[in-house]
Amino acid sequence: MYISTRGNYSPVTASKAIYLGMVPPGGLFVPEKVPKLSLDEIKAMEDLPYPALAEKILGYYLDDYTPEEIRESTQAAYGQNFFHEDIAPLTLLEDMGGILELWHGPTAAFKDMALQLTPRLLSQAIKKSDDNQELLILVATSGDTGKAALEGFKDVPGIHIACFFPDKGVSKVQELQMRTTDGKNTYVIAVEGNFDDCQNGVKDIFGDAAFNEELAKKGWQLSSANSINWGRLCPQIVYYFYAYLSLTQAGCLEMGQPVHFVVPTGNFGNILSAWYAKEMGLPIGKLICASNENKVLTDFFATGHYDRRRTFYKTSSPSMDILISSNLERFLFEMNGHNAEAIAGYMRDLQEKGSFTIEEGLLQKMQELVWAGSANEKEAAAEIRRVYEKYHYLMDTHTAVGSVVYGRYTEETKDETLAVMDATASPFKFSKSVMAALGDEEAPEDVDELLILDALAAYTGNPAHPALAGLDKRPVLHSKCVTQKEMKSVVEAIVQGTFSPSSSSK
Ligand SMILES: *Cc1c(COP(=O)(O)O)cnc(C)c1O
């Protein structure tokens, strides 16, 4: 069963936790007990291809899904829609360790690893709940999550998805990726304003009880698709097993020897999945938590004091520009022995004062597992250039942050344990910053990012990610633009089937 981090809800089944997304009165669902595997059991999974490994791992967590349901979902999620047959290929770089490429999915960022699967789990959860509602997923996005969710949810029976993004507030590549999405159940809407306006608009809709009741009468239920949903964290556990077993299979590692993982971190979802893999018995050493200039987590792991009252920096690794790292709540709950009262207290302090402080003992326990560091813009750009010049390996801006922090870790600790770095996005997704880094220049303000994409491919001889190439030649299917006030009427129109995907006034 799944329990609330704040002790304010009765335990629910896996499918119910996924259906609800988060605990209705606040808090996140975590598994009551983490399944434990022996080394022999882990070794027995060595030859499994990715979808079969996913089936096995998910089976330990989703025990109110039938084995057939899980098999059907994992086979469909990790197939032709990925542009690499290994799904999550591991590359070894001399004296640097492994790089786990998590960006071969349909939107070129690691979010696909979960979001190709979550929608399938969710539609099975709807069937189990038998309340026969149509589900409408509302997403406010600053870029990456929107497109990955759209791709994951498109044409999934019983579910519709509406993505709101800030008009002129996302990159050209991200905007085109969203606006050219096909599928009969997808809605993409620009909102006049910034990301906060989109987010607030969505929150207002969720919080409007009368509106939600009205929707329910018409047979509709709203839900959300971000990483607070267990259905997004659970699939991410799989690739840690896959990486480890790739190393033992290649003879780079004896079964049982530890490996560190380096994770470019924002909402703490990816690194938390690594922790669950370790807790299950996978021999993971340190979890190396890498932040960009928004280094709220680095400071927290150094001092035990979490403080979001600080300057927000817009960086070249935008998917890590975050000051409220939601999944830290789950980690604290796991580390403090499931003391929900303490968690509720921290979260109240965070809400009311903008900060909270944990006890020394808890901090020490976390420091034994997690090594945290940060990289600034200059360091990350220099790392892209250095790694390209030395290894001819091209990394994106987020992965580069991880690489800088890992370099700092080895320098400080002289630890020679093998490490694997998560590569969380294709370098082509952030081609403007990557190209500028290679040339040791500032990223230009107003050049067409799609031209740079081609230039980067020509310069490096690497083919552009198939999901990004030719983006400007695809038909734009969504051109609606609304104000924040109009967002609710957009939802109404979708439910009534009267929504029009373009704005005549614009
Ligand atoms: C979302 C994202 C991250 C951060 O992952 P979290 O699970 O939020 O910590 C890092 N890199 C890229 C490219 C992302 O899209």
The ligand as an SDF file (V2000), in Angstrom:
LIG
                    3D

 15 15  0  0  0  0  0  0  0  0999 V2000
   13.4560   17.5110  -15.5300 C   0  0  0  0  0  0  0  0  0  0  0  0
   14.8950   17.5610  -15.9170 C   0  0  0  0  0  0  0  0  0  0  0  0
   15.9270   17.4970  -14.9440 C   0  0  0  0  0  0  0  0  0  0  0  0
   15.6500   17.4490  -13.4590 C   0  0  0  0  0  0  0  0  0  0  0  0
   15.0930   16.2370  -13.0350 O   0  0  0  0  0  0  0  0  0  0  0  0
   14.3630   16.1240  -11.6110 P   0  0  0  0  0  0  0  0  0  0  0  0
   13.7550   14.7870  -11.5630 O   0  0  0  0  0  0  0  0  0  0  0  0
   13.3420   17.2370  -11.5980 O   0  0  0  0  0  0  0  0  0  0  0  0
   15.4000   16.3280  -10.5560 O   0  0  0  0  0  0  0  0  0  0  0  0
   17.2360   17.4940  -15.3880 C   0  0  0  0  0  0  0  0  0  0  0  0
   17.5380   17.5900  -16.7040 N   0  0  0  0  0  0  0  0  0  0  0  0
   16.5760   17.6590  -17.6610 C   0  0  0  0  0  0  0  0  0  0  0  0
   16.9810   17.7960  -19.0870 C   0  0  0  0  0  0  0  0  0  0  0  0
   15.2290   17.6500  -17.3080 C   0  0  0  0  0  0  0  0  0  0  0  0
   14.2700   17.7410  -18.2670 O   0  0  0  0  0  0  0  0  0  0  0  0
  1  2  1  0
  2  3  1  0
  2 14  2  0
  3  4  1  0
  3 10  2  0
  4  5  1  0
  5  6  1  0
  6  7  2  0
  6  8  1  0
  6  9  1  0
 10 11  1  0
 11 12  2  0
 12 13  1  0
 12 14  1  0
 14 15  1  0
M  END
$$$$
